[in-house]
Amino acid sequence: MNSLWIMISSIIIFIIAYATYGSWLAKKWGVDTSRKTPAHEMGDGIDYVPTSPAVLLGHHFSSIAGAGPINGPIQAAVFGWVPVLLWIIIGSIFFGGVHDYGSLFVSIRHKGKSIGEVINETMGKRGKQLFSIFAWLTLLLVVAAFANIVASTFATTPEAATSSLLFIVLAIGFGYAVYRKGVSLKIGTIVGVILLFICVWLGTVFPLQLSVNTWIVILAIYIFVASTAPVWILLQPRDYLNSFLLYAMMAGALLGIFIYRPTIQLDAVTAFKVVDGKSVQYLFPMLFVTVACGAISGFHSLVGSGTTSKQIDNEKDAKAIGYGGMLIEGALAVIALITAAYITKGELSELLKGGPVNVFSNGVGTFMSKFGIPFETGKTFVALAVSAFALTSLDTATRLGRFIFQEYFEDPEKETQSPLTNMYVSTAITVVIGSVLAAGGFAKIWPIFGSANQLLAALALMAVALWLKKQNRSFNMITIPMIFMLIVTLTALVFLIQTNFANANYILVVFPVLLFILAIVLAVQGYQILFKDDHKKVGHTE
């Protein structure tokens, strides 16, 4: 099978979906271009900042992408390339795109507050508390995971460390020039992108070699500052400029695939059951949990309703940023799948040799070599780009954790708020716990993260459906994705509990059991509100 046709077909399908299904969703949900967004209504120059859609798409896409759409499809390829490809396309259009767009739009209509606040309005205070606890714990896992990934990457690839530090300095300069000195976005972008690639080159010339634990400490300090600084000075411009790295990487991969036209080496479907040592994985549900960000991810709802919704300039921009951003991520996931299906030469054992990022870097490096880029240069550039996006997800997750922590302890009826609502206190707690998890061998509980992330997506879809029902709007487009993701994640949690229990990892049994119970409680309460005639009497108890 020629991978070129897979890539072209996928992109065409995504474009058609954006123009048709995305527009249909906007119409059904009542997008209003004349309505004031939170960025204008509550502008504070820190979190609420009206932003150009091009810049905001860069921030949003950088935040949701990370290494997720690369790792997931490559790991899931053990089941064969056809089921992974089908799930990426169907999932991105009808599951992830709806999830991301819906979460962002609903948050815009709730003054930029998180999905937890939407649940508070539709299910009551108890529902919000349960969701907020779950979301914050999931974000701790995100912080720990990406801190560990970034620190390990910096320790093993010091070139990436130097480049990333230089990116931060560049971002501050870009933000100051554009937002405070009136430099036009076009000129700032041209100069910024040129300097960005110079930073990549400087990284290869002056690599910074430090230990993993040292990097974890440095990253902890960085994400504390990044989470409390105004978005215009660091988070937003860095994510915007970094997005050009990913765009360049994707363009290079697409051009390489077009010229090289690599043939798919992996079997279309390998097996429904895959055994790896003591671990046994079944296509259902593990395919849908493993692909994760390549089709749908709960983390995206926290990004959309955490930082992005506070920066939307006009409601019409939500379609391009929420729905369009997910489709671009789907395209990246297809590229990742093609690299795995080609570079492994049909050998499943090669899929995770050196890690998914290594497989992806080798694949894209090979494709780029077909139009004159030396293989080693291309491979290094791809590794640098992926590490930059892992860092982006890390600081975004920290800011989101701070938002949710603050919201949980806020009491609108009290004049004096708890110290836990303080921006610096909530950030410090999130950073310290996340960093401790990262330094203490977080890889042991990594399998739980996948299920927690997808379960969060199911709960976010439920929140969107509840809000649409309250607005007397159709929520049929939410029902199937919501129910499917609940079934997938609950089944995956059962397998996870069984596996950890059989391997005597009793501590790791507790967390999935708690997630399972939490999901059941929220799902039952949501069902009663969505599908019972007496919904006004149910789910609003304080």
NORWOHU-V901403 format. One record per pair of residues at least 12 apart in sequence whose ideal C-beta (glycine too) atoms are under 10 Angstrom apart, sorted by the first residue. I is the first residue (numbers start at 1). J is the second residue. Records with the same first field share a line. If there is no record, write none. Layout:
# NORWOHU-V901403
I: J + J
This chain:
# NORWOHU-V901403
1: 81 + 82 + 263 + 264 + 265 + 266 + 268 + 341
2: 257 + 261 + 262 + 263 + 264
3: 81 + 257 + 258 + 260 + 261 + 262 + 263 + 264 + 265 + 334 + 335 + 337 + 338 + 339 + 341 + 342 + 367
4: 254 + 257 + 258 + 259 + 260 + 261 + 262 + 263 + 338
5: 261
6: 81 + 85 + 257 + 264 + 334 + 335 + 337 + 338 + 341
7: 253 + 254 + 257 + 258 + 261 + 331 + 334 + 335 + 337 + 338
8: 254 + 257 + 258
9: 85 + 89 + 334
10: 85 + 88 + 89 + 92 + 327 + 330 + 331 + 333 + 334 + 335 + 337 + 338
11: 254 + 327 + 330 + 331 + 334
13: 89 + 90 + 92 + 93 + 327 + 330
14: 88 + 89 + 92 + 93 + 97 + 324 + 326 + 327 + 328 + 330 + 331 + 334
15: 327 + 331
16: 93
17: 89 + 92 + 93 + 94 + 97 + 323 + 327 + 330
18: 93 + 97 + 319 + 320 + 323 + 324 + 326 + 327 + 328
20: 93
21: 93 + 94 + 97 + 98 + 101 + 323 + 327 + 477
22: 93 + 97 + 98 + 101 + 319 + 320 + 322 + 323 + 324 + 326 + 327
23: 319 + 323
24: 477
25: 97 + 98 + 101 + 102 + 105 + 318 + 319 + 322 + 323 + 477
26: 101 + 105 + 315 + 316 + 318 + 319 + 323
28: 468 + 473 + 474 + 475 + 476 + 477
29: 101 + 102 + 105 + 106 + 109 + 315 + 318 + 319 + 464 + 467 + 468 + 471 + 473 + 474 + 475 + 477
30: 105 + 109 + 315 + 468 + 471 + 473
31: 101 + 105 + 108 + 314 + 315 + 316 + 317 + 318 + 319
32: 109 + 314 + 315 + 316
33: 314 + 315 + 316 + 317
34: 314 + 315
35: 108 + 109 + 314 + 315
36: 314 + 315
37: 50 + 108 + 109 + 111 + 112 + 309 + 310 + 311 + 312 + 313 + 314 + 315 + 317 + 318
38: 50 + 107 + 108 + 109 + 110 + 111 + 112 + 113 + 309 + 310 + 311 + 312
39: 51 + 56 + 108 + 112 + 309 + 310 + 311 + 312 + 313 + 314
40: 312 + 313 + 314
41: 111 + 112
42: 111 + 112 + 310
43: 310 + 311
44: 230 + 310
45: 179 + 230 + 231 + 232 + 233
46: 228 + 229 + 230 + 231 + 232 + 233 + 310 + 423
47: 112 + 230 + 231 + 235 + 306 + 307 + 310 + 311 + 399 + 402 + 403 + 423
48: 111 + 112 + 231 + 309 + 310 + 311 + 312
49: 179 + 230 + 231 + 232 + 236 + 310 + 311 + 313
50: 310 + 311 + 312 + 313 + 314
51: 179 + 231 + 232 + 236 + 240 + 308 + 310 + 311 + 312 + 313 + 317 + 321
52: 178 + 185 + 236 + 240 + 311 + 313 + 317
53: 311 + 312 + 313 + 314 + 316 + 317 + 318 + 319 + 320 + 321 + 324
54: 185 + 186 + 189 + 240 + 243 + 317 + 320 + 321
55: 178 + 185 + 188 + 189 + 232 + 236 + 237 + 239 + 240 + 241 + 243 + 311 + 313
56: 236 + 239 + 240 + 307 + 308 + 311 + 312 + 313 + 317 + 318 + 320 + 321 + 325
57: 239 + 240 + 243 + 308 + 317 + 320 + 321 + 322 + 324 + 325 + 328
58: 189 + 236 + 237 + 238 + 239 + 240 + 241 + 242 + 243 + 244 + 246 + 247 + 321 + 325
59: 231 + 235 + 236 + 237 + 238 + 239 + 240 + 241 + 242 + 243 + 303 + 307 + 308 + 311 + 321 + 325 + 392 + 396
60: 100 + 104 + 239 + 240 + 243 + 300 + 303 + 304 + 307 + 308 + 309 + 311 + 312 + 320 + 321 + 322 + 324 + 325 + 326 + 396
61: 239 + 240 + 242 + 243 + 246 + 247 + 303 + 308 + 321 + 324 + 325 + 326 + 328 + 329 + 332 + 389 + 392
62: 235 + 236 + 238 + 239 + 240 + 241 + 242 + 243 + 244 + 245 + 246 + 303 + 325 + 388 + 389 + 391 + 392 + 393 + 396
63: 235 + 239 + 242 + 243 + 299 + 300 + 302 + 303 + 304 + 306 + 307 + 308 + 325 + 389 + 392 + 393 + 394 + 395 + 396 + 397 + 399 + 400
64: 96 + 100 + 293 + 297 + 299 + 300 + 301 + 302 + 303 + 304 + 308 + 322 + 325 + 326 + 328 + 329 + 389 + 392 + 393 + 396
65: 242 + 243 + 246 + 293 + 294 + 297 + 300 + 325 + 328 + 329 + 332 + 333 + 386 + 389 + 390 + 392 + 393
66: 142 + 145 + 146 + 149 + 150 + 293 + 297 + 299 + 329 + 386 + 388 + 389 + 390 + 391 + 392 + 393 + 394 + 396 + 397
67: 145 + 146 + 149 + 150 + 153 + 293 + 336 + 355 + 356 + 357 + 360 + 386 + 387 + 389 + 390 + 393
68: 146 + 291 + 292 + 293 + 294 + 297 + 299 + 300 + 329 + 332 + 333 + 336 + 389 + 390 + 393 + 453
69: 88 + 92 + 96 + 291 + 292 + 293 + 294 + 295 + 297 + 326 + 328 + 329 + 330 + 331 + 332 + 333 + 334 + 335 + 336 + 337 + 360 + 389
70: 293 + 294 + 332 + 333 + 335 + 336 + 337 + 339 + 340 + 356 + 357 + 359 + 360 + 361 + 364 + 382 + 385 + 386 + 389 + 390
71: 149 + 290 + 291 + 292 + 293 + 294 + 336 + 352 + 355 + 356 + 357 + 359 + 360 + 386 + 390
72: 84 + 87 + 88 + 287 + 289 + 290 + 291 + 292 + 293 + 294 + 295 + 297 + 333 + 336 + 337 + 356 + 450
73: 85 + 87 + 88 + 290 + 291 + 292 + 293 + 294 + 295 + 330 + 332 + 333 + 334 + 335 + 336 + 337 + 338 + 339 + 340 + 341 + 356 + 360
74: 290 + 291 + 294 + 333 + 336 + 337 + 339 + 340 + 341 + 343 + 344 + 351 + 352 + 355 + 356 + 357 + 358 + 359 + 360 + 363
75: 281 + 286 + 287 + 290 + 291 + 292 + 336 + 340 + 351 + 352 + 355 + 356 + 359 + 450
76: 88 + 281 + 283 + 286 + 287 + 288 + 289 + 290 + 291 + 292 + 294 + 295 + 333 + 336 + 337 + 340 + 351
77: 266 + 267 + 270 + 287 + 290 + 291 + 336 + 337 + 338 + 339 + 340 + 341 + 344 + 348 + 351 + 352 + 356 + 359
78: 266 + 270 + 271 + 274 + 276 + 281 + 283 + 286 + 287 + 290 + 340 + 344 + 348 + 349 + 351 + 352
79: 267 + 269 + 270 + 271 + 272 + 273 + 274 + 281 + 282 + 283 + 284 + 286 + 287 + 290 + 291 + 348
80: 266 + 267 + 268 + 269 + 270 + 271 + 272 + 283 + 287 + 341 + 348
81: 264 + 265 + 266 + 267 + 268 + 269 + 270 + 337 + 338 + 340 + 341 + 342
82: 264 + 266 + 267 + 268 + 269 + 270 + 341
83: 268 + 269 + 270 + 272 + 283 + 284 + 287 + 288 + 291
84: 266 + 269 + 283 + 287 + 290 + 291 + 294 + 295 + 333 + 334 + 336 + 337 + 340 + 341
85: 264 + 268 + 333 + 334 + 337 + 338 + 341
86: 287 + 295
87: 287 + 288 + 290 + 291 + 294 + 295 + 296 + 333
88: 291 + 294 + 295 + 329 + 330 + 331 + 332 + 333 + 334 + 336 + 337
89: 295 + 327 + 330 + 331 + 333 + 334
90: 295 + 330
91: 288 + 291 + 292 + 294 + 295 + 296 + 297 + 326 + 330 + 333 + 481 + 484 + 485
92: 291 + 294 + 295 + 296 + 323 + 326 + 327 + 328 + 329 + 330 + 331 + 333 + 334
93: 295 + 323 + 326 + 327 + 330
94: 295 + 296 + 477 + 480 + 481 + 484
95: 288 + 295 + 296 + 297 + 326 + 457 + 461 + 480 + 481 + 482 + 484 + 485
96: 291 + 292 + 293 + 294 + 295 + 296 + 297 + 300 + 323 + 325 + 326 + 327 + 329 + 330 + 333 + 457 + 481
97: 295 + 296 + 300 + 319 + 322 + 323 + 324 + 325 + 326 + 327 + 329 + 330 + 481
98: 296 + 322 + 323 + 326 + 461 + 464 + 477 + 478 + 480 + 481 + 482
99: 295 + 296 + 297 + 298 + 300 + 301 + 304 + 322 + 323 + 326 + 457 + 458 + 460 + 461 + 464 + 478 + 481 + 482 + 485
100: 296 + 297 + 300 + 301 + 303 + 304 + 305 + 308 + 318 + 321 + 322 + 323 + 324 + 325 + 326 + 327 + 329 + 457 + 460
101: 300 + 304 + 318 + 319 + 320 + 321 + 322 + 323 + 324 + 325 + 326 + 464
102: 115 + 301 + 304 + 305 + 318 + 322 + 323 + 460 + 461 + 463 + 464 + 465 + 467 + 468 + 475 + 477 + 478 + 481
103: 115 + 118 + 298 + 300 + 301 + 302 + 303 + 304 + 305 + 306 + 308 + 309 + 322 + 457 + 460 + 461 + 463 + 464
104: 300 + 301 + 303 + 304 + 305 + 306 + 308 + 309 + 312 + 315 + 317 + 318 + 319 + 321 + 322 + 323 + 325 + 464
105: 304 + 305 + 309 + 312 + 315 + 318 + 319 + 322 + 323 + 464 + 467 + 468
106: 118 + 121 + 301 + 304 + 305 + 309 + 318 + 460 + 463 + 464 + 465 + 466 + 467 + 468 + 471
107: 301 + 302 + 304 + 305 + 306 + 307 + 308 + 309 + 310 + 312 + 318 + 322 + 463 + 464 + 467
108: 304 + 305 + 308 + 309 + 310 + 312 + 314 + 315 + 317 + 318 + 322
109: 309 + 315 + 467 + 471
110: 305 + 309 + 467
111: 309 + 310
112: 305 + 306 + 307 + 308 + 309 + 310 + 311 + 312 + 403
113: 305 + 306 + 309 + 310 + 403 + 407
114: 128 + 131 + 132 + 135 + 301 + 302 + 304 + 305 + 306 + 309 + 400 + 403 + 404 + 406 + 407 + 408 + 460 + 463
115: 128 + 131 + 132 + 135 + 298 + 301 + 302 + 304 + 305 + 306 + 404 + 456 + 459 + 460 + 461 + 462 + 463 + 464 + 467
116: 128 + 129 + 130 + 131 + 132 + 133 + 134 + 135 + 136 + 302 + 305 + 403 + 404 + 407 + 408 + 459 + 460 + 463
117: 131 + 132 + 305 + 404 + 407 + 410 + 463
118: 131 + 305 + 460 + 462 + 463 + 464 + 466 + 467 + 470
119: 131 + 132 + 135 + 459 + 460 + 462 + 463 + 466 + 467 + 522 + 525 + 526 + 539
120: 132 + 407 + 463
121: 463 + 466 + 467 + 470 + 540
122: 462 + 463 + 464 + 465 + 466 + 467 + 468 + 469 + 470 + 525 + 526 + 529 + 530 + 535 + 539 + 540
123: 462 + 463 + 466 + 522 + 525 + 526 + 528 + 529 + 538 + 539 + 540 + 541
124: 525 + 529 + 538 + 539 + 540 + 541 + 542
125: 540 + 541 + 542
126: 521 + 522 + 525 + 539 + 540 + 541 + 542
127: 459 + 462 + 463 + 466 + 521 + 522 + 525 + 526 + 529 + 539 + 540 + 541
128: 407 + 408 + 463
129: 408
130: 459 + 517 + 518 + 519 + 521 + 522 + 525
131: 404 + 408 + 456 + 459 + 460 + 462 + 463 + 518 + 522
132: 404 + 405 + 407 + 408 + 409
133: 404 + 408 + 514 + 518
134: 298 + 404 + 452 + 455 + 456 + 459 + 514 + 515 + 518 + 519 + 522
135: 298 + 299 + 301 + 302 + 305 + 306 + 400 + 401 + 403 + 404 + 405 + 407 + 408 + 452 + 456 + 459 + 460
136: 302 + 400 + 401 + 402 + 403 + 404 + 405 + 407 + 408 + 426 + 429 + 430 + 433
137: 401 + 404 + 433 + 452 + 456 + 511 + 514 + 515 + 518
138: 298 + 299 + 302 + 397 + 400 + 401 + 404 + 448 + 449 + 452 + 453 + 455 + 456 + 515
139: 299 + 302 + 306 + 396 + 397 + 398 + 399 + 400 + 401 + 402 + 403 + 404 + 405 + 430 + 434 + 456
140: 397 + 398 + 401 + 429 + 430 + 431 + 433 + 434 + 436 + 437 + 438 + 442
141: 299 + 397 + 434 + 437 + 442 + 445 + 446 + 448 + 449 + 450 + 452 + 453 + 511
142: 298 + 299 + 302 + 393 + 394 + 396 + 397 + 398 + 400 + 401 + 434 + 449 + 452 + 453
143: 219 + 220 + 223 + 393 + 394 + 395 + 396 + 397 + 398 + 400 + 401 + 430 + 431 + 433 + 434 + 435 + 437 + 438 + 442
144: 216 + 394 + 397 + 433 + 434 + 435 + 436 + 437 + 438 + 439 + 440 + 441 + 442 + 443 + 445 + 446 + 449
145: 390 + 393 + 394 + 397 + 434 + 437 + 438 + 442 + 443 + 445 + 446 + 449 + 453
146: 219 + 223 + 389 + 390 + 391 + 392 + 393 + 394 + 395 + 396 + 397 + 398 + 434 + 438 + 442
147: 215 + 216 + 219 + 220 + 222 + 223 + 390 + 391 + 394 + 397 + 398 + 431 + 434 + 435 + 437 + 438 + 439 + 442
148: 212 + 215 + 216 + 219 + 390 + 394 + 434 + 435 + 437 + 438 + 439 + 440 + 441 + 442 + 443 + 446
149: 355 + 357 + 386 + 387 + 390 + 391 + 393 + 394 + 438 + 442 + 443
150: 164 + 212 + 215 + 216 + 218 + 219 + 222 + 223 + 387 + 388 + 389 + 390 + 391 + 392 + 393 + 394 + 395 + 438
151: 210 + 211 + 212 + 213 + 214 + 215 + 216 + 217 + 218 + 219 + 220 + 394 + 435 + 438 + 439
152: 212 + 215 + 216 + 355 + 387 + 390 + 438 + 443
153: 212 + 215 + 355 + 357 + 383 + 384 + 386 + 387 + 388 + 390 + 391
154: 207 + 208 + 209 + 210 + 211 + 212 + 214 + 215 + 216 + 218 + 219 + 387 + 390 + 391
155: 209 + 210 + 211 + 212 + 213 + 214 + 215 + 216
156: 209 + 212 + 383 + 387
157: 203 + 207 + 209 + 357 + 380 + 383 + 384 + 386 + 387
158: 203 + 204 + 206 + 207 + 208 + 209 + 210
159: 200 + 201 + 202 + 203 + 204 + 205 + 206 + 207 + 208 + 209 + 380 + 383 + 384 + 387
160: 200 + 203 + 204 + 207 + 208 + 380 + 383 + 384 + 385 + 386 + 387 + 388 + 390 + 391
161: 203 + 207 + 208 + 209 + 210 + 215 + 218 + 384 + 387 + 391
162: 199 + 200 + 202 + 203 + 204 + 205 + 206 + 207 + 208 + 209 + 384
163: 196 + 197 + 198 + 199 + 200 + 201 + 202 + 203 + 204 + 206 + 207 + 208 + 245 + 381 + 384 + 385 + 387 + 388
164: 199 + 200 + 203 + 208 + 219 + 222 + 238 + 242 + 384 + 387 + 388 + 390 + 391 + 392
165: 199 + 202 + 203 + 208 + 218 + 222 + 391
166: 195 + 196 + 198 + 199 + 200 + 202 + 203 + 206 + 208
167: 195 + 196 + 199 + 200 + 203 + 237 + 238 + 241 + 242 + 245 + 384 + 388 + 391 + 392
168: 199 + 222 + 225 + 226 + 234 + 238 + 391 + 395
169: 195 + 199 + 238
170: 191 + 192 + 195 + 196 + 198 + 199 + 237 + 238 + 241 + 242
171: 192 + 196 + 226 + 233 + 234 + 235 + 236 + 237 + 238 + 239 + 240 + 241 + 242
172: 229 + 233 + 234 + 237 + 238
173: 188 + 191 + 192 + 195 + 233 + 237
174: 188 + 189 + 191 + 192 + 193 + 195 + 196 + 232 + 233 + 234 + 236 + 237 + 238 + 240 + 241
175: 188 + 192 + 229 + 230 + 231 + 232 + 233 + 234 + 235 + 236 + 237 + 238 + 240 + 241
176: 232 + 233 + 237
177: 191 + 192 + 237
178: 192 + 232 + 236 + 237 + 240
179: 230 + 231 + 232 + 233 + 236 + 237
180: 232 + 233
185: 240
188: 237 + 240 + 241
189: 240 + 241 + 244
192: 237 + 240 + 241 + 244
193: 241 + 244 + 245 + 247 + 248
195: 241
196: 241 + 242 + 244 + 245 + 248 + 388
197: 244 + 245 + 248 + 381
199: 241 + 245 + 384 + 388
200: 245 + 248 + 380 + 381 + 384 + 385 + 388
201: 381
203: 380 + 384
204: 377 + 380 + 381 + 384
212: 438 + 439
213: 438 + 439
215: 438
216: 434 + 435 + 436 + 438 + 439
217: 435 + 439
219: 391 + 394 + 395 + 398 + 431 + 434 + 435 + 438
220: 398 + 428 + 431 + 432 + 434 + 435 + 436 + 438 + 439
221: 431 + 435
222: 234 + 391 + 394 + 395 + 398 + 431
223: 391 + 394 + 395 + 396 + 397 + 398 + 399 + 401 + 402 + 427 + 430 + 431 + 434 + 435
224: 395 + 398 + 402 + 424 + 427 + 428 + 430 + 431 + 432 + 435
225: 395 + 398 + 427 + 431
226: 238 + 391 + 392 + 394 + 395 + 396 + 398 + 399 + 427
227: 395 + 396 + 397 + 398 + 399 + 400 + 401 + 402 + 403 + 423 + 424 + 426 + 427 + 428 + 430 + 431
228: 398 + 399 + 402 + 423 + 424 + 426 + 427 + 428
229: 395 + 399
231: 307 + 310 + 311 + 399
232: 311
234: 395
235: 307 + 311 + 392 + 395 + 396 + 398 + 399
236: 307 + 311
238: 388 + 391 + 392 + 395
239: 307 + 388 + 389 + 392 + 393 + 395 + 396
241: 388
242: 385 + 388 + 389 + 391 + 392
243: 328 + 388 + 389 + 392
244: 385
245: 381 + 382 + 384 + 385 + 386 + 388 + 389 + 392
246: 328 + 329 + 332 + 385 + 386 + 388 + 389 + 392
247: 328 + 385
248: 381 + 382 + 385
249: 332 + 335 + 360 + 361 + 364 + 368 + 378 + 381 + 382 + 384 + 385 + 386 + 389
250: 328 + 331 + 332 + 335 + 364 + 385
251: 368
252: 364 + 365 + 367 + 368 + 371 + 373 + 378 + 381 + 382 + 385
253: 331 + 332 + 334 + 335 + 336 + 338 + 339 + 360 + 363 + 364 + 365 + 366 + 367 + 368 + 378 + 382
254: 331 + 335 + 364 + 367
255: 367 + 368 + 370 + 371 + 373
256: 335 + 363 + 364 + 365 + 366 + 367 + 368 + 369 + 370 + 371 + 373 + 378
257: 334 + 335 + 338 + 339 + 342 + 363 + 364 + 367 + 368 + 370
258: 367 + 370 + 371
259: 367 + 368 + 369 + 370 + 371 + 372
260: 342 + 366 + 367 + 368 + 369 + 370 + 371
261: 367 + 370
262: 338 + 339 + 341 + 342 + 343 + 363 + 366 + 367 + 370
263: 341 + 342
264: 337 + 338 + 340 + 341 + 342 + 346
265: 340 + 341 + 342 + 343 + 344 + 345 + 346 + 347 + 350
266: 337 + 338 + 340 + 341 + 342 + 343 + 344 + 345 + 346 + 347 + 348 + 350 + 351
267: 341 + 346 + 348
268: 341
269: 283
270: 283 + 346 + 348
271: 283 + 348
272: 284 + 287
273: 286
274: 286 + 348
276: 348 + 349 + 352
278: 499 + 502 + 503
279: 447 + 499 + 503
280: 495 + 498 + 499 + 502
281: 492 + 495 + 499
282: 491 + 492 + 495
284: 487 + 488 + 491 + 492
285: 451 + 454 + 484 + 485 + 487 + 488 + 489 + 490 + 491 + 492 + 493 + 494 + 495
286: 447 + 450 + 451 + 488 + 491 + 492 + 495 + 496
287: 488
288: 450 + 454 + 484 + 485 + 487 + 488 + 489 + 491 + 492
289: 447 + 449 + 450 + 451 + 452 + 453 + 454 + 455 + 485 + 488 + 489 + 491 + 492 + 493 + 495 + 496
290: 447 + 450 + 454 + 492
291: 333 + 336 + 337 + 450 + 454
292: 333 + 449 + 450 + 453 + 454 + 457
293: 326 + 329 + 330 + 332 + 333 + 393 + 453
294: 326 + 329 + 330 + 331 + 332 + 333 + 334 + 336 + 337
295: 326 + 329 + 330 + 333 + 454 + 457
296: 326 + 330 + 453 + 454 + 457 + 458 + 460 + 461 + 481 + 484 + 485 + 488
297: 326 + 329 + 450 + 453 + 454 + 456 + 457 + 460
298: 452 + 453 + 454 + 455 + 456 + 457 + 458 + 459 + 460 + 461 + 485 + 489
299: 393 + 396 + 397 + 400 + 449 + 452 + 453 + 454 + 456 + 457 + 460
300: 322 + 325 + 326 + 329 + 453 + 456 + 457 + 460
301: 322 + 456 + 457 + 459 + 460 + 461 + 463 + 464
302: 396 + 397 + 399 + 400 + 401 + 403 + 404 + 453 + 456 + 460
303: 322 + 325 + 393 + 396 + 397 + 399 + 400
304: 318 + 321 + 322 + 325 + 326 + 460
305: 400 + 403 + 404 + 460 + 463 + 464
306: 396 + 397 + 399 + 400 + 401 + 402 + 403 + 404 + 407
307: 396 + 399 + 400 + 403
308: 321 + 322 + 325 + 396
309: 321 + 322
310: 403
332: 360
335: 360 + 363 + 364 + 367
336: 356 + 357 + 359 + 360 + 363 + 364
337: 360 + 363
338: 360 + 363 + 364 + 367
339: 356 + 359 + 360 + 361 + 362 + 363 + 364 + 365 + 366 + 367 + 382
340: 352 + 356 + 359 + 360 + 363
341: 363
342: 359 + 362 + 363 + 366 + 367
343: 358 + 359 + 360 + 361 + 362 + 363 + 364 + 365 + 366 + 367
344: 359 + 362 + 363
350: 362
356: 386
357: 382 + 383 + 386 + 387 + 390
358: 379 + 382 + 383
360: 379 + 382 + 383 + 386
361: 378 + 379 + 380 + 381 + 382 + 383 + 384 + 385 + 386
362: 375 + 378 + 379 + 382 + 383
363: 379 + 382
364: 378 + 379 + 381 + 382 + 383 + 385 + 386
365: 377 + 378 + 379 + 380 + 381 + 382 + 383
366: 378 + 379
367: 382
368: 381 + 382
394: 434 + 438
397: 430 + 434
398: 427 + 430 + 431 + 434
399: 427 + 430
400: 430
401: 426 + 427 + 429 + 430 + 431 + 433 + 434
402: 422 + 423 + 424 + 425 + 426 + 427 + 428 + 429 + 430 + 431
403: 423 + 426 + 427 + 430
404: 426 + 430
405: 420 + 421 + 423 + 425 + 426 + 427 + 429 + 430
406: 418 + 420 + 421 + 422 + 423 + 425 + 426 + 427
407: 421 + 426
408: 420 + 421 + 426
409: 421 + 422 + 425 + 426
444: 505 + 507 + 508
445: 500 + 505 + 507 + 508 + 511 + 512
447: 492 + 495 + 496 + 499 + 500 + 505 + 508 + 512
448: 492 + 493 + 496 + 500 + 508 + 511 + 512 + 515
450: 489 + 492 + 496
451: 488 + 489 + 490 + 491 + 492 + 493 + 494 + 495 + 496 + 511 + 512 + 515 + 516 + 519
452: 489 + 493 + 511 + 512 + 515 + 519
453: 489
454: 485 + 486 + 488 + 489 + 492 + 493
455: 485 + 486 + 488 + 489 + 490 + 492 + 493 + 512 + 515 + 516 + 518 + 519 + 522 + 523
456: 485 + 489 + 515 + 519
457: 481 + 482 + 485 + 486 + 488 + 489
458: 481 + 482 + 483 + 484 + 485 + 486 + 487 + 488 + 489 + 490 + 519 + 522 + 523 + 526
459: 482 + 485 + 486 + 489 + 518 + 519 + 522 + 523 + 526
460: 478 + 482 + 485
461: 475 + 477 + 478 + 479 + 480 + 481 + 482 + 483 + 484 + 485 + 486 + 526
462: 475 + 478 + 479 + 482 + 483 + 485 + 486 + 519 + 522 + 523 + 525 + 526 + 527 + 529 + 530
463: 478 + 482 + 522 + 526
464: 477 + 478 + 481 + 482
465: 477 + 478 + 479 + 481 + 482 + 526 + 529 + 530
466: 478 + 525 + 526 + 529 + 530 + 535 + 539
468: 530
469: 529 + 530 + 531 + 535
470: 529 + 535
475: 530
478: 530
479: 530 + 531
482: 523 + 526 + 527 + 530
483: 523 + 527
486: 519 + 520 + 522 + 523 + 526 + 527
489: 512 + 515 + 516 + 519
490: 515 + 516 + 519 + 520 + 523
492: 512 + 516
493: 511 + 512 + 513 + 514 + 515 + 516 + 517 + 519
494: 512 + 513 + 516
495: 512
496: 508 + 509 + 511 + 512 + 513 + 515 + 516
497: 509 + 510 + 511 + 512 + 513 + 515 + 516
498: 512
499: 512
500: 512 + 513
501: 513
522: 539
524: 539
525: 538 + 539 + 541
526: 539
527: 539
